């Protein structure tokens, strides 16, 4: 089994910054992609940013230039640096990690979610 522990959410004023972290532990042979998703009240969960094992990244259009995703493979940890935050960034943020525990195929694991609230 694999456990994900998220941290770093909170309340911040518009224009402020937060850094989210998500650490994976347990039966990990390899980690493929690592990503951050968010879900605002009444809305569907959406992909915010993703980074693959080679370090290539993709971002949702509204966060490009403001958010940066990175990973530390030695620590099995993914980060999301969020700058110039806007009230519309308010949501619960979840990390998702594709883990290879044995063999070749990867299984998805989700973090517990961390609340990010941006006040205007």
Order of alpha helices (4+ residues) and beta strands (2+ residues): beta-beta-beta-beta-beta-beta-beta-beta-beta-beta-beta
